[in-house]
């Protein structure tokens, strides 16, 4: 099993996690475009996130849909951390103007 430190050490995995926390469900193409990552990088990172139990995959024929595993308590904590960081970043932006 991959550790949370390994998950958070990769910008690509953090981008994908953040996106899935915001968007609920996405296919690989949408993840690629929104995260600005190539296909092989997205597949690799999704594999690691699935291995860690943070992301689930649904298959509809050849279509693969990925979503956050809401039953994993780590995702609840990550969601709260990302929300807090977004609030801090937006308040810093307002203070800079």
N, C-alpha and C positions, 0 to 999 in steps of 0.2 A: 504494500500500500504506500502511496506517495504521501509525504508529509505536507502539512499546511505551509511550512517554510518553503518547500520546493514549489508549491503552487504559487505563492506570492512572490517568489523570486523571478518570475517570468512576466515581463510586460504584456506579452501576447495572451497569456492565460488570464491575467488580471483584466485586460481589455474585454476578453470574451465573457468572463464572469460578470463584469459590470454591465455589459450589454444585455446579457440574458436576465440579470436581475431587473433591468429596466423594461425589457421587451417581452418577457414571458417565454415565447417560443419562436425559434427561427431555424431556417434551413442553412446549409453550409454556404450557399451563395450570398445570402443576406449577411451572414457573419463575416465573410470575406470582405465584402464591400464596406460594411460599417466599421470594421476594425482595421481596414487597410492592411490585411495580411493575405498571403497567397494560399492556394488550396492546400498544399502539403503542410504548411505551418498550422492552418486551422484544424486539419485532421489530426495532426500530432497533438496539439494542445487540447482538443476535445477528448482525445483518447486518455490523456493524463487526468483531465477533469472527471471523466467517467470512472476511471480507476480509483480516484479519490472519493467517489460517491457524491460529488458536488453537482454533477449534471447527469440527466437521463436522456436516452435516445429512444425515439419512436420511429418505426419504419412503416411506410405506406408504399409498398412495391419498391421502387428504386429511390423514392424520396425519403430522406432522413431528416427528422425534425429533432432539435435539441432544446431542452428546457432545464431550468434549475430544479434540483431535487429538493423540494420544500420540506421533506421529512428529515433532512440533514441539519442538525442544529448549527453547524458551522456557517451555513448559508444565511441563517437568521442574523448571526453576529456580523458576517461580512456585509450584509445589507445595511445594518445599522451603522457600521463604520463608514461605508461609502456615502450614506446619506449625510452623516456628520461632516465628512470631508467636503462634500459638495456645498453644504451650508457655510463652512469655513471659507472655502474658495470664493463663493459668491459674495460673502460679506467683506472679504479682503479686496475684492474687485471694486465693490461700492466705495470702500474707504479710500482707494487709490484715486478715484475720480475727483 
